[in-house]
Amino acid sequence: DQSQYFWQLLREFEVFEEGPVKESAEIVRIHQSQFNAYHSGTADSWNAYGWKPGDFVVHYAGCPWDEDPCWQKMELSAKVIEEQVG
């Protein structure tokens, strides 16, 4: 689970201490939606944040790569990302 992984990272970097939060050059705070944005079908169904160009990750929850419509969505996303990154 991503949340457990995140908490483990914070513990290892000793982010949680008494007093103010310790800042780290290796960890940057972002909104969760930028790290785990859903593809449009799931986002619409769940009334959740849908991936937009510039977001870090598109999560294809409930869309297996071996199903043709899902694979087509993944290929399209890959093309958009390749164009952005260059």
Kinemage of the C-alpha trace (Angstrom):
@kinemage 1
@onewidth
@group {chain A} dominant
@subgroup {mainchain}
@vectorlist {calphas} color= white
{ca asp a 1} P 0.000 0.000 0.000
{ca gln a 2} L 1.370 3.408 -0.966
{ca ser a 3} L 0.370 4.993 2.324
{ca gln a 4} L 2.373 2.454 4.323
{ca tyr a 5} L 5.379 2.994 2.074
{ca phe a 6} L 5.078 6.766 2.534
{ca trp a 7} L 4.909 6.488 6.333
{ca gln a 8} L 7.946 4.197 6.334
{ca leu a 9} L 9.907 6.777 4.322
{ca leu a 10} L 8.936 9.510 6.755
{ca arg a 11} L 10.047 7.380 9.699
{ca glu a 12} L 13.389 6.522 8.075
{ca phe a 13} L 14.095 10.189 7.369
{ca glu a 14} L 13.026 11.013 10.939
{ca val a 15} L 10.512 13.559 9.705
{ca phe a 16} L 8.292 13.043 12.756
{ca glu a 17} L 9.856 14.456 15.876
{ca glu a 18} L 8.515 16.568 18.679
{ca gly a 19} L 8.421 20.178 17.599
{ca pro a 20} L 8.299 21.572 14.065
{ca val a 21} L 8.399 19.283 11.036
{ca lys a 22} L 11.936 18.665 9.822
{ca glu a 23} L 12.361 19.705 6.193
{ca ser a 24} L 14.472 17.580 3.858
{ca ala a 25} L 15.888 18.291 0.413
{ca glu a 26} L 15.127 14.664 -0.547
{ca ile a 27} L 11.419 14.828 0.274
{ca val a 28} L 9.053 17.276 -1.353
{ca arg a 29} L 5.456 17.724 -0.266
{ca ile a 30} L 2.876 17.393 -3.019
{ca his a 31} L -0.847 16.818 -3.004
{ca gln a 32} L -1.699 13.120 -3.172
{ca ser a 33} L -3.659 13.651 -6.373
{ca gln a 34} L -0.436 14.504 -8.205
{ca phe a 35} L 1.101 11.203 -7.170
{ca asn a 36} L -1.908 8.946 -7.579
{ca ala a 37} L -4.267 10.373 -10.188
{ca tyr a 38} L -6.748 7.942 -11.698
{ca his a 39} L -7.436 7.417 -15.388
{ca ser a 40} L -10.582 9.127 -16.612
{ca gly a 41} L -12.866 6.068 -16.387
{ca thr a 42} L -12.083 5.353 -12.739
{ca ala a 43} L -12.022 9.032 -11.815
{ca asp a 44} L -15.486 9.541 -13.279
{ca ser a 45} L -16.886 6.409 -11.606
{ca trp a 46} L -15.428 7.208 -8.186
{ca asn a 47} L -15.825 10.995 -8.403
{ca ala a 48} L -12.065 11.197 -7.859
{ca tyr a 49} L -9.211 13.250 -9.282
{ca gly a 50} L -8.438 12.358 -12.902
{ca trp a 51} L -4.921 12.477 -14.329
{ca lys a 52} L -3.984 15.631 -16.218
{ca pro a 53} L -0.840 16.424 -18.194
{ca gly a 54} L 1.856 17.424 -15.733
{ca asp a 55} L 0.774 14.967 -13.021
{ca phe a 56} L 3.375 12.396 -11.979
{ca val a 57} L 1.459 9.104 -12.107
{ca val a 58} L -1.702 7.829 -13.742
{ca his a 59} L -3.242 4.927 -11.812
{ca tyr a 60} L -5.238 2.477 -13.901
{ca ala a 61} L -7.249 1.027 -11.020
{ca gly a 62} L -9.628 -1.645 -12.245
{ca cys a 63} L -8.233 -1.525 -15.781
{ca pro a 64} L -6.028 -4.561 -16.540
{ca trp a 65} L -3.288 -4.026 -19.102
{ca asp a 66} L -4.245 -7.215 -20.952
{ca glu a 67} L -7.687 -5.860 -21.900
{ca asp a 68} L -7.587 -3.985 -25.196
{ca pro a 69} L -9.501 -0.816 -24.138
{ca cys a 70} L -7.252 -0.480 -21.081
{ca trp a 71} L -4.080 -1.062 -23.080
{ca gln a 72} L -5.156 1.629 -25.555
{ca lys a 73} L -5.645 4.121 -22.700
{ca met a 74} L -2.200 3.247 -21.309
{ca glu a 75} L -0.547 3.695 -24.709
{ca leu a 76} L -2.250 7.063 -25.176
{ca ser a 77} L -1.085 8.223 -21.746
{ca ala a 78} L 2.467 7.074 -22.537
{ca lys a 79} L 2.470 9.139 -25.735
{ca val a 80} L 1.266 12.250 -23.895
{ca ile a 81} L 3.938 11.789 -21.212
{ca glu a 82} L 6.675 11.225 -23.814
{ca glu a 83} L 5.679 14.473 -25.532
{ca gln a 84} L 5.865 16.347 -22.209
{ca val a 85} L 9.200 14.925 -21.134
{ca gly a 86} L 10.722 15.174 -24.578
